[in-house]
Amino acid sequence: MKASELQDRFSRLNIWKAYGQRAPHKPLLALWAIGRCLRGEDRMVSYKESRRELAELLRLYGPPRKNVYPEYPFWRLRLDGVWEVPGSDRITETVSKDAHVSSLLRENAHGGFPKEIYDALQADEELAIKIAYSLLDAHFPSTLHEAVLRGVGIVSEFEYIRRRTRNREFSDTVLAAYGHQCAVCDFAVRLDKGPIGLEAAHIKWHCAQGPDLIQNALSLCALHHRLFDAGAFTLSRERRIQVSGQVTGRGSNEILGRFQSKEILLPEDDGNIPDLDFLNWHHKNVFQDELR
């Protein structure tokens, strides 16, 4: 199989879309399987084993939900031409064409990349890493890439250099609107008259079709940007900081806890303040607190 064809297959994964919600189930399973491939583990893995691993990944990097459903990607990824479940004819399905978990377990179902895909990825580690980063770029902000790679067990000597076009004008405009300060902690260090360590953070992620608008952005220091994308805090309708109850550990109060309920620094122009629709998306799809 040609590298271009393989990359195209992974880029065209059919991702469930409804009400603007995130659904990283298939990308996370594909990334986890790529990690197994690069480590030389068996091509096929039991549903029982993958369920345990994928459920944890969904809790860590998926939207906050009371229940996660690792059986969905294990069964549905077959339709994208990058996964197979031998003996699938023995697996019973629900009315929505998903596999019954009890049937997957009873039949000791196994799944994995088709042999030609597995062999191609194992033979070309650089290609496997490129596909992994394409999945990351499409479904997660860059601030989470390192953590997700670590979570799926992908460690490589290759440094994949992505030449993505970034909207420098957007970043400059956002930072200027906030007076070149972090909207949370007022960090405003400058080096040679220029700001350093400040970033324009999308509220609704760019990879989730969040637009390059000031109303969909915050000026944040690098640390608060990563914490915001990880769901450690969000903003209320009054643009006050809501810290996740799951935030613990040394330094958590100094970095986040002390800002609980504080109103963020807002742009002087009322037309540029964070839009409630984007804040609502972040609260439902990123903020790690309430389980829905």
C-alpha positions as CSV (number, residue, x, y, z in Angstrom):
1,M,0.0,0.0,0.0
2,K,1.4,3.4,-1.0
3,A,2.1,5.9,1.8
4,S,-0.1,8.5,0.3
5,E,-3.1,6.1,0.2
6,L,-2.5,5.1,3.8
7,Q,-2.3,8.7,5.0
8,D,-5.5,9.4,3.0
9,R,-7.4,6.6,4.7
10,F,-6.6,7.9,8.2
11,S,-7.3,11.5,7.2
12,R,-10.8,10.5,6.1
13,L,-12.0,8.7,9.3
14,N,-15.8,9.2,9.6
15,I,-16.2,11.0,12.9
16,W,-19.5,11.2,14.6
17,K,-20.8,14.8,14.7
18,A,-23.8,16.1,16.5
19,Y,-24.5,19.3,18.4
20,G,-20.9,20.4,18.1
21,Q,-19.7,17.7,20.5
22,R,-16.2,16.2,20.4
23,A,-16.0,12.5,19.5
24,P,-12.3,11.5,19.6
25,H,-13.0,7.8,20.0
26,K,-11.7,6.6,16.6
27,P,-8.6,8.8,16.6
28,L,-7.7,7.6,20.1
29,L,-8.1,4.0,19.1
30,A,-6.1,4.5,16.0
31,L,-3.3,6.3,17.9
32,W,-3.2,3.6,20.5
33,A,-3.0,0.9,17.9
34,I,-0.2,2.8,16.1
35,G,1.7,2.8,19.4
36,R,1.3,-0.9,19.7
37,C,2.5,-1.4,16.2
38,L,5.6,0.7,16.8
39,R,6.4,-1.3,19.9
40,G,6.2,-4.5,17.9
41,E,3.1,-5.8,19.8
42,D,0.6,-8.3,18.3
43,R,-1.4,-6.9,15.4
44,M,-4.7,-8.1,16.9
45,V,-5.8,-7.2,20.4
46,S,-8.8,-8.5,22.3
47,Y,-11.7,-6.2,22.9
48,K,-11.4,-6.9,26.6
49,E,-7.9,-5.5,26.7
50,S,-8.6,-2.5,24.4
51,R,-11.7,-1.6,26.3
52,R,-9.7,-1.1,29.5
53,E,-7.0,1.0,27.8
54,L,-9.3,3.0,25.5
55,A,-11.7,3.8,28.4
56,E,-8.9,5.4,30.3
57,L,-7.8,7.4,27.3
58,L,-11.4,8.7,26.7
59,R,-11.6,9.7,30.4
60,L,-8.3,11.6,30.1
61,Y,-8.6,13.2,26.6
62,G,-12.2,12.9,25.6
63,P,-15.1,15.3,26.6
64,P,-16.2,15.0,30.2
65,R,-18.9,12.3,30.4
66,K,-20.3,10.0,33.1
67,N,-19.9,7.0,30.8
68,V,-17.5,6.3,28.0
69,Y,-18.1,3.7,25.2
70,P,-14.9,2.1,24.0
71,E,-16.9,-0.5,22.1
72,Y,-18.0,2.2,19.6
73,P,-14.7,2.7,17.8
74,F,-13.6,-0.9,18.2
75,W,-16.7,-1.8,16.0
76,R,-17.2,1.3,13.9
77,L,-13.6,1.8,12.8
78,R,-14.0,-1.3,10.5
79,L,-16.1,0.9,8.2
80,D,-13.2,3.2,7.5
81,G,-11.0,0.6,6.0
82,V,-8.3,0.7,8.6
83,W,-9.6,-1.9,11.2
84,E,-10.8,-5.4,11.1
85,V,-12.6,-7.7,13.5
86,P,-12.3,-11.3,12.4
87,G,-15.5,-13.3,12.9
88,S,-17.6,-10.1,13.0
89,D,-20.5,-12.1,11.6
90,R,-20.9,-13.8,15.0
91,I,-21.2,-10.4,16.8
92,T,-24.8,-9.3,17.5
93,E,-25.6,-5.6,17.0
94,T,-27.9,-3.1,18.6
95,V,-30.6,-1.3,16.6
96,S,-28.1,1.5,16.0
97,K,-25.7,-1.0,14.4
98,D,-23.2,-1.0,17.3
99,A,-21.9,-4.2,18.7
100,H,-23.4,-5.6,21.9
101,V,-20.6,-5.5,24.6
102,S,-21.8,-8.8,25.9
103,S,-21.4,-10.3,22.4
104,L,-17.9,-8.9,22.0
105,L,-16.9,-10.4,25.3
106,R,-18.6,-13.7,24.8
107,E,-17.0,-14.3,21.4
108,N,-13.6,-13.0,22.7
109,A,-13.6,-10.6,19.8
110,H,-10.2,-9.4,18.6
111,G,-9.5,-6.3,16.4
112,G,-6.6,-4.6,14.7
113,F,-5.2,-3.0,11.6
114,P,-5.4,-5.1,8.5
115,K,-2.1,-6.9,7.9
116,E,-1.1,-4.7,5.0
117,I,-1.6,-1.5,7.1
118,Y,0.1,-3.0,10.1
119,D,3.1,-4.1,8.0
120,A,3.4,-0.8,6.3
121,L,3.4,1.2,9.5
122,Q,5.9,-1.2,11.2
123,A,8.2,-1.0,8.2
124,D,8.1,2.8,8.1
125,E,8.2,4.4,11.5
126,E,8.5,7.9,10.1
127,L,5.2,7.3,8.1
128,A,3.5,6.0,11.3
129,I,4.6,9.1,13.2
130,K,3.3,11.4,10.4
131,I,-0.1,9.7,10.5
132,A,-0.1,10.0,14.3
133,Y,0.5,13.7,14.1
134,S,-2.1,14.2,11.4
135,L,-4.6,12.6,13.8
136,L,-3.5,14.8,16.6
137,D,-3.7,18.0,14.4
138,A,-7.2,17.1,13.3
139,H,-8.6,16.3,16.7
140,F,-6.6,17.9,19.5
141,P,-5.0,21.3,20.1
142,S,-1.2,21.4,20.0
143,T,-1.0,21.9,23.8
144,L,-2.3,18.4,24.3
145,H,-0.2,16.6,21.7
146,E,2.7,15.6,23.9
147,A,0.3,14.3,26.6
148,V,-1.8,12.2,24.2
149,L,1.3,10.7,22.6
150,R,2.6,9.7,26.0
151,G,-0.9,8.3,26.9
152,V,-1.0,6.0,23.8
153,G,2.7,5.0,24.3
154,I,4.2,6.6,21.1
155,V,7.8,7.4,21.7
156,S,10.0,8.0,18.6
157,E,13.4,9.2,17.7
158,F,11.9,11.0,14.7
159,E,11.1,14.7,15.2
160,Y,8.1,15.3,13.0
161,I,8.2,18.9,11.7
162,R,4.8,20.2,10.8
163,R,4.7,23.2,8.5
164,R,1.2,24.3,9.3
165,T,0.1,27.8,8.3
166,R,-0.7,29.8,11.4
167,N,-2.6,33.0,11.4
168,R,0.0,35.4,12.9
169,E,-2.4,38.3,12.4
170,F,-5.0,36.6,14.5
171,S,-2.5,36.0,17.3
172,D,-1.2,39.5,17.3
173,T,-4.8,40.9,17.3
174,V,-5.8,38.8,20.2
175,L,-2.8,39.7,22.3
176,A,-3.2,43.4,21.5
177,A,-6.9,43.3,22.5
178,Y,-5.9,42.0,25.9
179,G,-3.2,44.6,26.3
180,H,-0.5,41.9,25.9
181,Q,-1.4,40.3,29.3
182,C,-2.6,36.9,30.4
183,A,-6.3,37.2,31.0
184,V,-6.0,35.0,34.1
185,C,-2.8,36.0,36.0
186,D,-1.9,39.3,34.3
187,F,1.5,37.9,33.2
188,A,3.0,40.5,30.9
189,V,6.8,39.8,30.7
190,R,8.5,41.5,27.7
191,L,11.9,40.8,26.2
192,D,13.5,43.5,24.0
193,K,10.2,45.5,24.1
194,G,8.2,42.5,22.8
195,P,5.9,40.2,24.8
196,I,7.1,36.7,25.6
197,G,5.3,33.6,26.9
198,L,1.9,34.8,25.8
199,E,-0.3,32.9,23.4
200,A,-3.7,33.4,21.7
201,A,-5.8,30.5,22.9
202,H,-8.9,29.4,21.0
203,I,-11.9,28.8,23.3
204,K,-13.6,26.5,20.8
205,W,-10.6,24.6,19.4
206,H,-9.4,25.4,15.9
207,C,-9.5,21.6,15.1
208,A,-13.2,21.6,16.1
209,Q,-13.9,24.3,13.6
210,G,-13.5,27.2,16.1
211,P,-13.1,30.4,14.1
212,D,-10.1,32.8,14.2
213,L,-12.2,35.5,16.0
214,I,-11.3,37.6,19.0
215,Q,-14.6,36.6,20.5
216,N,-13.3,32.9,20.3
217,A,-10.0,33.6,22.0
218,L,-8.2,34.5,25.1
219,S,-4.7,36.0,25.7
220,L,-3.1,33.5,28.1
221,C,0.4,32.8,29.3
222,A,1.8,29.4,28.1
223,L,0.9,27.7,31.4
224,H,-2.7,28.8,31.6
225,H,-3.1,28.1,27.9
226,R,-2.2,24.4,28.5
227,L,-4.4,24.3,31.6
228,F,-7.3,25.8,29.7
229,D,-7.0,23.3,26.8
230,A,-6.7,20.4,29.3
231,G,-10.0,21.5,31.0
232,A,-8.5,22.5,34.3
233,F,-10.6,25.6,34.2
234,T,-13.2,27.3,32.1
235,L,-15.2,30.6,32.2
236,S,-18.7,31.1,33.5
237,R,-21.4,33.1,31.6
238,E,-20.1,36.1,33.6
239,R,-16.6,35.5,32.3
240,R,-15.4,34.4,35.8
241,I,-12.9,31.6,36.3
242,Q,-14.3,28.2,37.2
243,V,-11.6,25.8,38.4
244,S,-12.2,22.1,38.0
245,G,-12.7,20.2,41.2
246,Q,-10.3,17.6,39.9
247,V,-7.3,20.0,40.1
248,T,-5.1,18.9,42.9
249,G,-1.4,18.8,43.8
250,R,1.4,21.1,44.8
251,G,1.1,24.5,43.3
252,S,-2.5,24.1,42.3
253,N,-3.8,26.8,44.5
254,E,-1.1,29.3,43.5
255,I,-1.6,28.5,39.8
256,L,-5.3,28.2,39.7
257,G,-7.2,27.9,43.0
258,R,-6.6,31.5,44.0
259,F,-8.3,32.7,40.8
260,Q,-11.5,30.8,41.5
261,S,-14.5,33.1,40.7
262,K,-12.3,35.9,39.6
263,E,-13.4,37.9,36.6
264,I,-10.8,37.6,33.8
265,L,-9.1,40.5,32.2
266,L,-11.4,41.6,29.4
267,P,-10.8,43.6,26.2
268,E,-11.7,47.2,26.4
269,D,-13.9,46.9,23.4
270,D,-17.1,45.1,24.5
271,G,-17.5,43.7,21.0
272,N,-14.4,41.5,21.6
273,I,-15.3,39.8,24.9
274,P,-15.6,36.0,24.8
275,D,-18.8,34.9,23.1
276,L,-21.1,32.8,25.2
277,D,-21.6,30.1,22.5
278,F,-17.9,29.4,22.4
279,L,-17.7,29.4,26.2
280,N,-20.6,26.9,26.3
281,W,-18.8,24.6,23.9
282,H,-15.7,24.7,26.1
283,H,-17.7,24.0,29.2
284,K,-19.4,21.0,27.6
285,N,-16.6,19.5,25.6
286,V,-13.4,20.4,27.5
287,F,-13.9,21.4,31.2
288,Q,-13.1,18.4,33.4
289,D,-15.6,18.8,36.2
290,E,-19.3,18.1,35.8
291,L,-19.9,14.6,34.3
292,R,-22.7,14.6,31.7
